[in-house]
């Protein structure tokens, strides 16, 4: 295979569509087979041909971006719940042509998938962390042993005590 602009274009298009393994995409050997080169040639072009390396990196970036978009859409769908129509077909052998069976039944039914609370919580904590946090808050009130209100001096002493403790922990 001779290096040219067509190879660069085909490289970026193929990797954009199929990805490479580190992002859940195709294996490198499948890409090499498509483009018509071996591993040594691939690594040599990655080192010596900046336009080839850019095409590979651009394809990976675009594949990863599309994958994230698809996964967020799928997660949102599961979080909200959805309904799909499933189709079942039954066939019988065709005596005239065994390669073309005859359809005998067609059943359609709607299947409802309930919202998934775990997926919803995950989405909210990532999309709106200011309002949705996946942790407990540690708000508490300091009180004296006898449950009397503390004076300003006692509060300041307690604050100093807690600062010393915090300083020792760091």
C-alpha positions in Angstrom: 0.0 0.0 0.0 1.3 3.4 -1.0 0.8 6.3 1.3 -1.4 9.1 -0.1 -4.3 11.5 0.7 -6.9 8.8 0.1 -5.3 6.6 2.7 -5.4 9.5 5.2 -9.1 10.2 4.4 -10.1 6.5 4.5 -8.2 6.2 7.8 -10.1 9.0 9.5 -13.5 7.9 8.1 -13.0 4.2 9.2 -11.8 5.0 12.7 -14.5 7.6 13.2 -17.1 5.0 12.3 -15.5 1.9 14.0 -13.1 3.3 16.6 -10.2 1.4 17.9 -10.1 -0.9 20.9 -9.1 1.5 23.7 -12.5 3.2 23.4 -14.6 0.0 22.9 -14.0 0.1 19.1 -12.6 -2.3 16.6 -9.3 -4.2 16.9 -6.2 -2.8 15.3 -5.9 -5.9 13.1 -9.4 -5.2 11.6 -8.3 -1.6 10.7 -5.0 -2.8 9.2 -6.8 -5.4 7.1 -9.2 -2.6 5.8 -6.4 -0.2 5.0 -4.1 -2.9 3.6 -1.0 -2.5 5.7 0.8 -4.4 8.5 1.6 -3.4 12.0 5.2 -2.3 11.2 3.9 0.0 8.5 1.2 1.4 10.8 3.7 2.3 13.5 6.2 3.7 11.0 3.5 5.9 9.5 2.3 7.0 12.9 5.9 8.1 13.6 6.9 9.5 10.2 3.6 10.8 8.7 2.0 13.5 10.9 -1.0 13.7 8.6 -1.6 9.9 9.2 -1.2 10.3 12.9 -3.6 13.3 12.9 -6.2 11.2 11.0 -6.0 8.4 13.5 -6.2 10.8 16.5 -9.1 12.8 14.9 -11.0 9.5 14.1 -10.5 8.3 17.7 -11.7 11.7 19.1 -14.8 11.7 16.9 -15.6 8.1 17.7 -15.3 8.7 21.4 -17.5 11.8 21.2 -20.2 10.0 19.3 -20.0 7.1 21.7 -20.4 9.4 24.7 -23.4 11.0 23.1 -25.0 7.7 22.3 -24.4 6.3 25.8 -25.8 9.4 27.6 -28.9 9.1 25.4 -29.3 5.4 26.2 -28.8 6.1 29.9 -31.3 8.9 29.8 -33.8 6.6 28.1 -33.3 3.9 30.8 -33.6 6.5 33.6 -36.9 7.8 32.3 -38.3 4.5 31.2 -39.6 3.7 27.7 -41.8 1.5 25.6 -40.9 -0.6 22.6 -42.9 -2.7 20.2 -41.6 -6.2 19.8 -42.5 -8.3 16.8 -42.5 -12.1 16.7 -42.7 -13.9 13.4 -43.4 -17.6 12.9 -42.4 -19.4 9.7 -43.1 -22.8 8.0 -41.0 -24.5 5.4 -41.8 -23.6 1.8 -42.3 -26.8 -0.3 -41.6 -24.9 -3.5 -38.4 -23.2 -2.3 -36.7 -24.4 0.9 -34.6 -21.2 1.0 -37.7 -19.0 1.3 -39.8 -20.0 4.3 -43.5 -18.9 4.4 -44.5 -16.5 7.3 -47.5 -18.0 9.2 -47.8 -15.6 12.2 -47.0 -12.1 13.0 -47.5 -11.0 16.7 -46.8 -7.4 17.8 -46.8 -6.4 21.5 -45.8 -3.3 23.4 -43.3 -3.8 26.2 -42.9 -1.2 28.9 -39.6 -0.7 30.7 -40.0 1.1 34.0 -37.8 4.1 34.9 -34.5 3.0 36.5 -33.9 5.0 39.7 -30.2 4.2 39.8 -29.6 5.5 36.3 -31.6 8.6 37.1 -29.5 9.3 40.3 -26.3 8.7 38.3 -27.4 11.2 35.6 -28.5 13.9 38.0 -25.4 13.7 40.1 -23.3 14.1 37.0 -25.4 16.6 35.1 -26.4 18.9 38.0 -23.9 18.3 40.8 -24.8 21.7 42.5 -28.3 20.4 43.3 -27.8 16.6 43.3 -25.0 15.2 45.4 -24.4 11.5 46.0 -23.2 12.0 49.6 -24.4 12.6 53.1 -24.2 16.1 54.6 -22.6 16.4 58.0 -24.5 19.3 59.5 -24.6 19.2 63.3 -25.0 21.5 66.3 -22.5 21.6 69.1 -24.2 21.5 72.6 -22.9 21.5 76.1 -23.3 18.3 78.2 -26.4 19.7 80.0 -27.9 20.9 76.6 -27.6 24.5 77.7 -26.9 27.2 75.1 -23.2 27.9 74.7 -21.8 31.4 75.3 -19.8 33.2 72.5 -16.6 32.5 74.5 -17.4 28.8 74.7 -18.2 28.7 71.0 -14.9 30.4 70.1 -13.0 28.0 72.4 -14.7 25.1 70.6 -13.8 26.5 67.2 -10.2 26.9 68.3 -10.2 23.3 69.6 -11.6 22.0 66.3 -9.1 24.0 64.2 -6.2 22.5 66.2 -7.6 19.0 65.6 -8.0 19.7 61.9 -4.4 21.1 61.7 -3.1 17.9 63.2 -5.0 15.7 60.7 -3.5 17.5 57.7 
